[in-house]
């Protein structure tokens, strides 16, 4: 299958998309734009004009961090990562 997109088992830090703000959470190029993360943690995730999700703000506080973890665990293509920074 030439040209088919290959999905990784988990988010890949070296493949994070250009829209993410610096910090421990990120979205990589596997994102399919389903917007589940933006609904789960709307303070932290947004969709770009190209339909790819990104981290617009790193979580501040335990409540926002918990929502980011929920979004990461719910992502259908595992495009959200946490590099631990």
Biotite code that builds the C-alpha atoms (Angstrom):
import biotite.structure as struc

atoms = struc.array([
    struc.Atom([0.000, 0.000, 0.000], chain_id="A", res_id=1, res_name="UNK", atom_name="CA", element="C"),
    struc.Atom([2.009, 2.902, -1.206], chain_id="A", res_id=2, res_name="UNK", atom_name="CA", element="C"),
    struc.Atom([1.175, 6.254, 0.355], chain_id="A", res_id=3, res_name="UNK", atom_name="CA", element="C"),
    struc.Atom([-0.764, 4.736, 3.260], chain_id="A", res_id=4, res_name="UNK", atom_name="CA", element="C"),
    struc.Atom([-0.285, 6.446, 6.601], chain_id="A", res_id=5, res_name="UNK", atom_name="CA", element="C"),
    struc.Atom([1.484, 4.281, 9.144], chain_id="A", res_id=6, res_name="UNK", atom_name="CA", element="C"),
    struc.Atom([0.291, 4.633, 12.737], chain_id="A", res_id=7, res_name="UNK", atom_name="CA", element="C"),
    struc.Atom([2.650, 4.159, 15.653], chain_id="A", res_id=8, res_name="UNK", atom_name="CA", element="C"),
    struc.Atom([1.576, 2.374, 18.819], chain_id="A", res_id=9, res_name="UNK", atom_name="CA", element="C"),
    struc.Atom([2.093, 5.563, 20.819], chain_id="A", res_id=10, res_name="UNK", atom_name="CA", element="C"),
    struc.Atom([2.790, 9.237, 20.224], chain_id="A", res_id=11, res_name="UNK", atom_name="CA", element="C"),
    struc.Atom([6.261, 9.976, 18.906], chain_id="A", res_id=12, res_name="UNK", atom_name="CA", element="C"),
    struc.Atom([8.083, 12.988, 20.373], chain_id="A", res_id=13, res_name="UNK", atom_name="CA", element="C"),
    struc.Atom([10.266, 13.344, 17.270], chain_id="A", res_id=14, res_name="UNK", atom_name="CA", element="C"),
    struc.Atom([7.104, 13.526, 15.132], chain_id="A", res_id=15, res_name="UNK", atom_name="CA", element="C"),
    struc.Atom([5.183, 16.166, 17.120], chain_id="A", res_id=16, res_name="UNK", atom_name="CA", element="C"),
    struc.Atom([3.381, 18.714, 14.997], chain_id="A", res_id=17, res_name="UNK", atom_name="CA", element="C"),
    struc.Atom([4.571, 22.293, 14.633], chain_id="A", res_id=18, res_name="UNK", atom_name="CA", element="C"),
    struc.Atom([1.629, 23.918, 16.414], chain_id="A", res_id=19, res_name="UNK", atom_name="CA", element="C"),
    struc.Atom([2.286, 22.604, 19.944], chain_id="A", res_id=20, res_name="UNK", atom_name="CA", element="C"),
    struc.Atom([3.446, 24.973, 22.670], chain_id="A", res_id=21, res_name="UNK", atom_name="CA", element="C"),
    struc.Atom([6.551, 23.889, 24.551], chain_id="A", res_id=22, res_name="UNK", atom_name="CA", element="C"),
    struc.Atom([6.031, 21.557, 27.484], chain_id="A", res_id=23, res_name="UNK", atom_name="CA", element="C"),
    struc.Atom([5.400, 17.972, 28.445], chain_id="A", res_id=24, res_name="UNK", atom_name="CA", element="C"),
    struc.Atom([2.212, 17.319, 26.431], chain_id="A", res_id=25, res_name="UNK", atom_name="CA", element="C"),
    struc.Atom([2.198, 17.313, 22.627], chain_id="A", res_id=26, res_name="UNK", atom_name="CA", element="C"),
    struc.Atom([0.264, 15.984, 19.634], chain_id="A", res_id=27, res_name="UNK", atom_name="CA", element="C"),
    struc.Atom([2.114, 14.248, 16.823], chain_id="A", res_id=28, res_name="UNK", atom_name="CA", element="C"),
    struc.Atom([1.368, 13.889, 13.106], chain_id="A", res_id=29, res_name="UNK", atom_name="CA", element="C"),
    struc.Atom([-0.797, 10.781, 13.652], chain_id="A", res_id=30, res_name="UNK", atom_name="CA", element="C"),
    struc.Atom([-3.680, 13.092, 14.624], chain_id="A", res_id=31, res_name="UNK", atom_name="CA", element="C"),
    struc.Atom([-6.825, 12.502, 12.551], chain_id="A", res_id=32, res_name="UNK", atom_name="CA", element="C"),
    struc.Atom([-8.602, 15.650, 13.753], chain_id="A", res_id=33, res_name="UNK", atom_name="CA", element="C"),
    struc.Atom([-11.435, 13.886, 15.586], chain_id="A", res_id=34, res_name="UNK", atom_name="CA", element="C"),
    struc.Atom([-11.477, 16.717, 18.190], chain_id="A", res_id=35, res_name="UNK", atom_name="CA", element="C"),
    struc.Atom([-11.998, 14.374, 21.137], chain_id="A", res_id=36, res_name="UNK", atom_name="CA", element="C"),
    struc.Atom([-9.082, 16.001, 22.971], chain_id="A", res_id=37, res_name="UNK", atom_name="CA", element="C"),
    struc.Atom([-10.505, 19.482, 22.409], chain_id="A", res_id=38, res_name="UNK", atom_name="CA", element="C"),
    struc.Atom([-13.788, 18.342, 23.934], chain_id="A", res_id=39, res_name="UNK", atom_name="CA", element="C"),
    struc.Atom([-12.078, 16.607, 26.857], chain_id="A", res_id=40, res_name="UNK", atom_name="CA", element="C"),
    struc.Atom([-9.517, 19.290, 27.734], chain_id="A", res_id=41, res_name="UNK", atom_name="CA", element="C"),
    struc.Atom([-10.683, 22.370, 25.866], chain_id="A", res_id=42, res_name="UNK", atom_name="CA", element="C"),
    struc.Atom([-8.398, 24.662, 27.863], chain_id="A", res_id=43, res_name="UNK", atom_name="CA", element="C"),
    struc.Atom([-5.306, 22.839, 26.637], chain_id="A", res_id=44, res_name="UNK", atom_name="CA", element="C"),
    struc.Atom([-6.071, 21.459, 23.152], chain_id="A", res_id=45, res_name="UNK", atom_name="CA", element="C"),
    struc.Atom([-7.248, 23.150, 19.970], chain_id="A", res_id=46, res_name="UNK", atom_name="CA", element="C"),
    struc.Atom([-7.561, 22.323, 16.267], chain_id="A", res_id=47, res_name="UNK", atom_name="CA", element="C"),
    struc.Atom([-5.392, 24.049, 13.681], chain_id="A", res_id=48, res_name="UNK", atom_name="CA", element="C"),
    struc.Atom([-6.772, 25.380, 10.410], chain_id="A", res_id=49, res_name="UNK", atom_name="CA", element="C"),
    struc.Atom([-5.546, 22.152, 8.815], chain_id="A", res_id=50, res_name="UNK", atom_name="CA", element="C"),
    struc.Atom([-7.676, 20.080, 11.207], chain_id="A", res_id=51, res_name="UNK", atom_name="CA", element="C"),
    struc.Atom([-4.821, 18.730, 13.302], chain_id="A", res_id=52, res_name="UNK", atom_name="CA", element="C"),
    struc.Atom([-5.054, 18.992, 17.087], chain_id="A", res_id=53, res_name="UNK", atom_name="CA", element="C"),
    struc.Atom([-2.292, 20.620, 19.082], chain_id="A", res_id=54, res_name="UNK", atom_name="CA", element="C"),
    struc.Atom([-1.502, 21.667, 22.631], chain_id="A", res_id=55, res_name="UNK", atom_name="CA", element="C"),
    struc.Atom([-2.341, 25.364, 22.814], chain_id="A", res_id=56, res_name="UNK", atom_name="CA", element="C"),
    struc.Atom([-1.594, 25.607, 26.561], chain_id="A", res_id=57, res_name="UNK", atom_name="CA", element="C"),
    struc.Atom([0.153, 23.266, 28.946], chain_id="A", res_id=58, res_name="UNK", atom_name="CA", element="C"),
    struc.Atom([-1.987, 22.328, 31.963], chain_id="A", res_id=59, res_name="UNK", atom_name="CA", element="C"),
    struc.Atom([-1.806, 24.456, 35.071], chain_id="A", res_id=60, res_name="UNK", atom_name="CA", element="C"),
    struc.Atom([-2.932, 22.555, 38.122], chain_id="A", res_id=61, res_name="UNK", atom_name="CA", element="C"),
    struc.Atom([-4.074, 19.044, 38.866], chain_id="A", res_id=62, res_name="UNK", atom_name="CA", element="C"),
    struc.Atom([-7.541, 19.400, 37.302], chain_id="A", res_id=63, res_name="UNK", atom_name="CA", element="C"),
    struc.Atom([-6.209, 20.444, 33.887], chain_id="A", res_id=64, res_name="UNK", atom_name="CA", element="C"),
    struc.Atom([-3.478, 17.809, 34.067], chain_id="A", res_id=65, res_name="UNK", atom_name="CA", element="C"),
    struc.Atom([-6.091, 15.123, 34.771], chain_id="A", res_id=66, res_name="UNK", atom_name="CA", element="C"),
    struc.Atom([-8.075, 16.268, 31.721], chain_id="A", res_id=67, res_name="UNK", atom_name="CA", element="C"),
    struc.Atom([-4.935, 16.054, 29.558], chain_id="A", res_id=68, res_name="UNK", atom_name="CA", element="C"),
    struc.Atom([-4.286, 12.521, 30.806], chain_id="A", res_id=69, res_name="UNK", atom_name="CA", element="C"),
    struc.Atom([-7.896, 11.614, 29.984], chain_id="A", res_id=70, res_name="UNK", atom_name="CA", element="C"),
    struc.Atom([-7.525, 13.099, 26.494], chain_id="A", res_id=71, res_name="UNK", atom_name="CA", element="C"),
    struc.Atom([-4.251, 11.232, 25.965], chain_id="A", res_id=72, res_name="UNK", atom_name="CA", element="C"),
    struc.Atom([-5.740, 7.921, 27.096], chain_id="A", res_id=73, res_name="UNK", atom_name="CA", element="C"),
    struc.Atom([-8.888, 8.463, 24.973], chain_id="A", res_id=74, res_name="UNK", atom_name="CA", element="C"),
    struc.Atom([-7.143, 9.423, 21.725], chain_id="A", res_id=75, res_name="UNK", atom_name="CA", element="C"),
    struc.Atom([-8.228, 6.837, 19.135], chain_id="A", res_id=76, res_name="UNK", atom_name="CA", element="C"),
    struc.Atom([-4.884, 6.946, 17.293], chain_id="A", res_id=77, res_name="UNK", atom_name="CA", element="C"),
    struc.Atom([-2.674, 7.598, 20.335], chain_id="A", res_id=78, res_name="UNK", atom_name="CA", element="C"),
    struc.Atom([-1.392, 10.864, 18.870], chain_id="A", res_id=79, res_name="UNK", atom_name="CA", element="C"),
    struc.Atom([-1.055, 12.620, 22.246], chain_id="A", res_id=80, res_name="UNK", atom_name="CA", element="C"),
    struc.Atom([2.153, 12.194, 24.166], chain_id="A", res_id=81, res_name="UNK", atom_name="CA", element="C"),
    struc.Atom([3.713, 13.247, 27.434], chain_id="A", res_id=82, res_name="UNK", atom_name="CA", element="C"),
    struc.Atom([7.492, 13.517, 27.394], chain_id="A", res_id=83, res_name="UNK", atom_name="CA", element="C"),
    struc.Atom([7.634, 14.146, 31.144], chain_id="A", res_id=84, res_name="UNK", atom_name="CA", element="C"),
    struc.Atom([9.210, 17.622, 30.995], chain_id="A", res_id=85, res_name="UNK", atom_name="CA", element="C"),
])
